[in-house]
């Protein structure tokens, strides 16, 4: 597993405004207490992530993205997390298959079976696993079409209880009776179709 090499985008998290590629911010708060959050990706470097699998991960127009290569591919956090709130801005096409994987016990094994997967897949033929679902655990409580716009995931994991919001819309509220994945790494996925990420931050609970 090798660190991903990404060029600098902006001087600071605040400078993300200058890097904006346009489009809806997808419900992001315009002002947050930065001191409460650890910034995982804001364009300065990729030290918080390692790259595994396929995907042509690169920086382009102020975001980290992948749109080609043999899937799946992941950017996986260098550290593991237990209870947390994570915010991720993403842009995908309606055909894109992607997701946020949380609490993966092994940083080299990222899958819906080894982690909790919060899906990005508007056109999934299985409606229970479309955008905003916790794959194999809970289908989306609301239908959200994320394609071709900037969106924000707000994901909380506190003990066995997980909640997911897409653009402030609650799409999952799930308590795992087995608490199957109590702690682990976080992965950003490329699994076919263009996916872009920006402003990734986490707050311990």
Helices and strands as residue ranges (DSSP letters): E 2-3, H 16-19, G 34-36, E 38-41, E 49-53, E 58-60, E 63-66, E 73-77, E 84-92, E 98-104, E 116-120, G 127-129, E 150-158, E 161-166, E 169-175, E 185-190, E 195-204
